[in-house]
Amino acid sequence: QSSGTISGKIVDEKGEALPGASIFIKEINKVVQSSPDGTFSVTAPAGTYNVTVTFISYTTAVLSKIVVKANENTPLNVTMKGETGTLNEVLVVGYGTQKRENATGAVDQITSKNIENRPITNLTQGLQGLLPNLNLKMMDGKPTQSPTYNIRGATSIGQGGSALILIDGFEGDPSLLNPNDVETVSILKDAASAAIYGARGAFGVILITTKKAEKGRTNVAFSTNYSIKNPLQVPDFVTDGYTWAKMFAEAFVNGDGAFPQNANKTQKFSQAYLDEFKRRVESGQPYNQIEVNPTTGEYTYYGSTDYYAELYKKNTSATENNLSVSGGSDKASYLVSGRFLNQDGLFKYNSDDYDMKNIRARGSVQVFPWLSIENNADYSIMNYHNPINVGEGGGIWRNIADEGKPTMPIFNPDGSLTFAAAYTVGDFIYGKNGIDTRRQVFRNITGLRSNFFNNKFRVNADFT
């Protein structure tokens, strides 16, 4: 059978030759390597082949349906792309960038690919577990939280601090940043960071860079994300009324040596009450959970109420929409992105709803061959409703632990709240207490980039 050849050149993204790249032809199980100048040539019988090109620190290139004709040469030039996290990766370090293979400091970095298509309310949630030695201390689960960033833990007993966080070179709040705008996140972990940022970088530095406009034809990207969330760990409490009453009596007798007369002063308690509760439960017949004394009008409760189930929803939903438009020419480029996030709260009543809107406009113009102007504007609006429980202080969870007796239902027959409900979820049900938080942040960075004497002398300036 007549043969032909496949020949070409293997280069990187900058067009530089990659010597020693492996070119594998699957159908004939043949492997050749590129020469020092990146070229290669392989002979194969006439036919159609799948060619695989590999090189260390670069993404494997697979080319299918390569046709070889008898006594003819088939040209095949391949551009390899560097892998994230390899020696070829470009790192953001202080005032510039360098390849990982040239980096001498302790630096780690992730790119936008690590956090894309994830249902996260803010960037910090997406960074958990992705960067070595980065410790994120979440104060609570609220979507508004901007936790402390700690690198390599506490330096000594009682010491340790938060890392310096820079967004596009300036201090900022990551909780207000659109995760889809992020290009890279780098952490500088050693003392070298203090050489650039001084005492502010003593506990490490977090460098967050946002995406830049790409020259070329106009590109429009839209993504939407609908997620359903539910608590992973919830306390397992006794919610059966009689079981709780029996255990309460036993604990009280063991602790005080006497039978209780009241349950936290809001419900009368006695041996006769406990016996009647037991009789009703063991009868197997439906029974009234509330009895009204016809003489005094007092209520006696035989309920089984799960106060945490009354407080929380079983699941919540969140909707996120992202839109970006980018493009440009040799002289100018632009990128405009927008995000709308709406997340339902976790509470059943007076819920802690959250929404975030982000708009970013970024572009650059080559005014003269030696001067270019860049501008990066970001506007964020955050709205959050934080419900408040009065009770006896200490928060809703402490109040449920103290007063959320499962024997008491939520409402009395006349529609009023029972004492247990009034001290716990009552404020949520009525929805009269809460704090509405609204944060608006506008940030604009204008940069000037100039070079003289064949790029041997450069002057850069940024205004924010």
C-alpha positions in Angstrom: 0.0 0.0 0.0 1.3 3.5 -0.9 2.3 5.8 1.9 2.2 9.5 2.5 3.5 11.8 5.2 2.2 14.0 8.0 4.5 16.9 8.9 4.3 20.2 10.7 5.4 22.1 13.7 4.4 22.0 17.4 4.4 25.5 19.1 3.1 27.0 22.3 0.5 29.9 22.6 3.3 32.4 21.9 4.4 30.6 18.8 7.6 29.3 20.3 8.8 25.8 19.3 8.2 22.9 21.7 11.0 20.4 21.2 10.4 16.8 22.3 6.6 16.8 21.9 5.2 13.4 21.4 3.0 12.8 18.2 1.1 9.5 18.5 -0.9 8.0 15.6 -3.4 5.6 17.1 -4.3 3.4 14.2 -0.8 2.3 13.4 0.5 2.7 17.0 3.4 4.9 15.9 5.1 7.6 18.0 7.6 10.3 16.9 9.0 13.3 18.7 9.4 16.9 17.5 12.9 18.1 16.7 14.6 21.0 18.5 12.9 23.5 16.3 9.5 21.9 16.9 9.1 20.3 13.5 8.2 16.7 12.9 7.5 14.3 10.0 6.0 10.8 10.1 5.3 8.3 7.3 1.9 6.5 7.3 -0.1 4.4 4.8 -2.8 6.2 3.0 -5.9 6.4 5.2 -7.6 8.4 7.9 -6.0 8.8 11.3 -6.5 10.2 14.8 -3.4 12.0 16.0 -2.6 12.8 19.7 0.0 15.4 20.6 1.3 15.6 24.2 3.9 17.7 26.0 4.6 18.1 29.7 2.7 21.0 31.4 0.4 21.4 28.3 -3.1 20.2 27.6 -3.2 17.1 25.3 -4.3 17.9 21.8 -6.4 15.3 20.0 -6.9 15.8 16.2 -9.3 13.5 14.4 -9.9 12.6 10.8 -6.4 13.5 9.5 -6.4 12.2 5.9 -3.2 10.9 4.4 -3.0 10.4 0.6 -0.6 8.3 -1.2 2.7 10.1 -2.2 1.4 13.3 -0.7 2.3 15.4 2.4 -0.5 16.3 4.9 0.4 19.5 6.8 -0.4 19.5 10.5 0.6 22.5 12.7 -0.4 22.3 16.4 -0.6 25.0 19.0 -0.5 23.7 22.6 -2.2 25.3 25.5 -0.6 25.4 29.0 -2.3 23.5 31.8 -3.5 25.3 34.9 -1.5 24.4 38.0 1.6 23.3 36.0 5.1 24.8 35.6 3.8 26.6 32.5 1.1 28.4 34.3 1.3 32.2 34.6 1.0 33.4 38.1 0.0 36.8 39.4 2.7 37.8 41.9 2.8 41.3 43.4 3.3 43.9 40.7 3.5 41.5 37.8 3.2 38.0 36.5 5.7 35.1 36.0 5.7 31.5 35.0 5.3 29.0 37.8 8.7 27.4 36.9 10.4 30.7 37.6 8.5 31.5 40.8 10.8 31.4 43.9 8.2 32.4 46.5 5.3 30.4 48.1 2.5 31.1 45.6 -0.7 29.2 44.8 -3.3 30.2 42.2 -6.7 29.1 40.8 -8.4 30.3 37.7 -12.0 31.0 36.7 -12.4 27.4 35.6 -12.2 26.2 39.2 -15.3 28.1 40.3 -17.5 28.4 37.2 -21.0 26.9 37.1 -21.2 26.7 40.9 -24.3 27.9 42.8 -22.4 30.2 45.2 -23.7 33.5 46.6 -20.2 35.0 47.0 -16.7 34.3 46.0 -15.5 33.1 49.4 -17.9 30.1 49.4 -16.3 29.0 46.1 -12.8 29.2 47.4 -13.3 26.8 50.3 -11.0 23.8 49.9 -9.5 25.0 46.6 -6.3 26.7 47.8 -3.7 25.0 50.0 -3.0 26.8 53.4 -6.0 29.2 52.9 -8.2 29.1 56.0 -11.6 30.7 55.8 -13.3 31.4 59.0 -17.1 31.8 58.4 -18.8 33.7 61.3 -22.2 32.3 60.3 -24.0 31.0 57.3 -25.4 34.3 56.2 -24.8 35.1 52.5 -23.6 38.6 53.5 -20.6 37.2 55.4 -17.1 38.3 54.3 -15.1 35.9 56.5 -11.5 36.3 57.6 -8.8 35.0 55.2 -6.0 33.4 57.1 -2.9 31.9 55.5 -1.0 29.0 57.1 -2.9 29.3 60.4 -2.0 31.2 63.6 1.6 32.1 63.8 1.7 31.7 67.6 -0.6 31.3 70.6 -3.1 34.2 70.5 -1.5 35.7 67.4 -2.3 35.6 63.7 -4.3 37.9 61.5 -6.2 38.3 58.3 -4.5 38.4 54.9 -4.5 41.6 52.8 -7.1 41.2 50.1 -6.5 43.1 46.8 -9.0 43.2 43.9 -7.3 44.4 40.7 -4.5 45.9 42.9 -6.8 47.7 45.4 -8.4 46.7 48.6 -11.9 45.4 48.3 -14.7 43.2 49.7 -14.8 39.8 48.0 -18.4 39.3 49.2 -19.6 42.0 46.8 -17.7 40.6 43.8 -19.4 38.7 41.0 -17.6 35.3 41.0 -18.1 35.1 37.2 -16.0 38.2 36.8 -13.0 36.6 38.5 -10.1 35.6 36.3 -7.6 34.4 38.9 -7.1 34.2 42.7 -3.5 34.0 44.0 -2.2 33.8 47.5 1.2 34.9 48.5 2.2 32.9 51.5 5.7 33.7 52.5 7.7 36.7 53.8 8.4 37.9 50.3 4.9 39.4 50.2 5.9 41.8 52.9 8.8 43.1 50.7 6.1 44.4 48.3 3.2 45.3 50.5 5.0 46.1 53.8 3.5 45.5 57.2 0.0 45.1 55.6 1.2 41.9 54.0 2.6 40.4 57.2 -0.1 37.7 57.2 -0.1 37.0 53.5 -1.8 38.6 50.5 -4.8 37.5 48.4 -4.6 38.8 44.9 -7.9 38.7 42.9 -7.9 39.7 39.3 -11.0 40.2 37.2 -11.4 39.3 33.5 -10.1 41.6 30.9 -11.7 42.5 27.5 -10.5 40.2 24.7 -9.9 41.6 21.2 -11.7 40.1 18.3 -15.3 39.6 17.2 -18.1 40.4 19.6 -18.8 37.5 22.0 -22.1 37.3 24.0 -22.4 34.8 26.8 -25.4 34.1 29.0 -25.8 31.6 31.8 -28.5 30.8 34.2 -28.5 28.7 37.3 -31.3 27.5 39.4 -30.4 25.7 42.6 -32.3 24.0 45.5 -30.5 24.0 48.8 -31.2 22.3 52.1 -29.5 22.2 55.5 -27.0 19.3 55.7 -26.8 19.1 59.5 -29.8 19.8 61.7 -30.1 19.1 65.4 -32.1 16.0 66.3 -34.3 17.0 69.2 -37.1 15.2 71.0 -40.3 16.6 69.5 -42.8 14.1 70.9 -44.7 16.0 73.7 -45.1 13.1 76.1 -41.5 11.8 75.7 -40.3 15.3 76.4 -42.5 15.8 79.5 -41.4 12.4 80.9 -37.7 13.1 80.4 -38.2 16.7 81.8 -39.7 15.3 85.0 -37.0 12.7 85.4 -34.2 15.2 84.9 -35.8 17.7 87.3 -36.2 15.0 90.0 -32.6 13.9 89.6 -31.4 17.4 89.8 -33.5 19.1 92.4 -34.9 16.0 94.3 -38.5 17.2 93.9 -41.2 16.9 91.2 -41.5 20.0 89.0 -44.4 22.4 89.5 -43.8 24.4 86.3 -41.9 24.1 83.1 -39.9 27.3 82.8 -42.7 29.2 84.6 -44.8 29.2 81.4 -46.6 25.8 81.8 -48.0 24.2 84.9 -46.6 20.8 85.6 -47.6 18.0 87.9 -47.7 14.2 88.3 -51.4 14.2 87.5 -50.7 16.1 84.3 -48.0 13.6 83.3 -50.3 10.7 84.0 -53.1 12.2 81.9 -50.7 12.9 79.1 -49.6 9.2 79.2 -53.2 8.0 79.2 -54.1 10.0 76.1 -51.0 8.9 74.2 -51.4 5.2 75.1 -55.1 5.2 74.3 -54.3 5.2 70.6 -57.3 7.5 70.0 -57.2 11.1 68.7 -57.2 13.6 71.5 -57.3 17.4 71.9 -53.9 19.0 72.2 -55.3 21.9 74.2 -57.9 21.8 77.0 -59.5 24.9 78.4 -60.5 25.1 82.0 -64.1 26.4 82.0 -63.7 28.1 85.3 -60.3 29.9 85.0 -59.9 29.9 81.2 -56.4 28.4 81.6 -54.9 26.2 78.9 -53.5 22.7 79.4 -51.3 21.5 76.6 -50.8 18.0 75.3 -49.1 18.8 72.0 -46.1 17.6 70.0 -44.6 20.5 68.2 -41.2 20.6 66.4 -40.1 24.2 66.9 -37.1 23.9 64.6 -39.5 22.6 61.8 -41.6 25.7 62.5 -38.6 27.9 62.2 -36.8 26.5 59.1 -37.9 25.5 55.6 -36.9 22.1 54.4 -35.2 23.6 51.4 -34.7 26.9 49.7 -34.1 28.0 46.1 -31.7 30.4 44.4 -31.7 31.9 40.9 -28.7 33.4 39.2 -28.4 35.0 35.8 -25.2 36.2 34.2 -24.7 38.1 30.9 -21.4 39.3 29.4 -20.6 41.0 26.1 -17.0 41.4 25.0 -15.1 42.3 21.8 -12.8 44.8 20.2 -10.3 45.6 17.6 -6.5 46.2 17.5 -7.0 49.7 19.0 -9.8 49.2 21.5 -11.5 46.4 23.4 -14.5 46.2 25.8 -16.2 43.9 28.3 -19.6 44.5 29.9 -21.0 42.0 32.4 -24.0 41.8 34.6 -25.3 39.4 37.3 -28.6 39.1 39.1 -28.8 36.7 42.1 -31.9 36.1 44.2 -31.8 33.6 47.1 -34.8 32.7 49.2 -34.2 32.7 52.9 -34.1 29.7 55.2 -36.7 30.8 57.7 -40.4 29.9 57.1 -41.7 33.3 58.4 -40.2 36.8 58.0 -37.5 35.1 55.9 -33.9 36.2 55.4 -34.2 36.9 51.7 -31.1 38.0 49.8 -30.4 39.5 46.4 -27.3 40.8 44.7 -26.8 42.8 41.5 -23.4 43.3 39.9 -22.5 45.4 36.8 -19.0 45.7 35.4 -17.7 47.7 32.4 -14.1 47.3 31.4 -12.2 48.4 28.3 -9.0 49.8 26.9 -8.0 52.2 24.1 -4.7 52.4 22.3 -4.4 56.2 22.0 -0.9 56.3 20.6 1.6 53.6 19.9 3.3 54.5 23.2 0.1 55.2 25.3 -3.0 53.2 26.2 -5.8 54.0 28.6 -7.7 51.4 30.6 -10.9 51.7 32.7 -12.5 49.2 35.0 -15.8 50.2 36.6 -17.8 48.0 39.0 -21.2 48.7 40.7 -22.7 46.3 43.3 -26.1 46.4 45.1 -26.8 44.0 47.9 -30.1 43.7 49.8 -30.6 41.5 52.8 -33.4 41.1 55.4 -32.2 39.9 58.8 -35.1 38.9 61.0 -34.8 39.5 64.7 -36.2 37.5 67.6 -36.7 39.3 70.9 -37.6 36.5 73.3 -35.3 36.5 76.3 -32.2 37.5 74.3 -29.4 35.3 73.0 -31.0 34.7 69.6 -33.7 32.4 68.3 -31.8 29.2 68.8 -31.1 29.9 72.5 -34.8 30.8 73.0 -35.9 27.6 71.4 -33.6 25.6 73.6 -35.0 27.4 76.7 -38.6 27.8 75.9 -39.5 25.7 72.8 -41.4 23.0 74.7 -42.9 20.5 72.2 -45.9 20.1 74.5 -47.1 23.6 73.5 -48.5 24.2 70.0 -47.9 27.5 68.2 -51.4 29.0 68.6 -54.1 29.0 71.3 -57.7 28.3 70.4 -58.4 32.1 70.4 -55.6 32.6 67.8 -53.1 34.1 70.2 -49.6 32.7 70.5 -48.8 30.3 73.2 -46.0 31.3 75.7 -43.6 28.9 74.0 -44.3 30.4 70.6 -44.2 33.9 71.8 -40.7 33.4 73.2 -39.4 31.7 70.1 -40.9 31.8 66.6 -43.6 34.3 67.4 -41.6 37.3 66.2 -40.9 35.5 62.9 -44.6 34.6 62.4 -45.7 38.2 62.9 -42.8 39.5 60.9 -42.6 42.8 62.7 -38.9 42.7 63.7 -36.0 42.8 61.4 -33.2 44.8 59.9 -33.0 45.6 56.2 -29.5 46.0 55.0 -28.7 47.6 51.7 -25.1 48.1 50.5 -24.1 50.0 47.3 -20.5 50.1 46.2 -19.2 51.8 43.1 -15.5 51.5 42.2 -13.7 52.8 39.2 -10.1 52.2 38.3 -8.5 54.2 35.5 -5.0 53.1 34.3 -2.5 54.7 32.0 0.2 52.5 30.3 3.1 54.1 28.5 6.4 52.9 27.1 9.4 54.7 25.5 12.7 53.9 23.8 11.5 50.6 22.3 9.7 49.5 25.5 12.9 49.9 27.6 11.4 52.6 29.8 7.8 52.3 31.0 5.5 54.5 33.1 2.3 53.1 34.5 -0.3 54.9 36.7 -3.6 53.8 38.3 -6.3 56.0 39.8 -9.2 54.6 41.9 
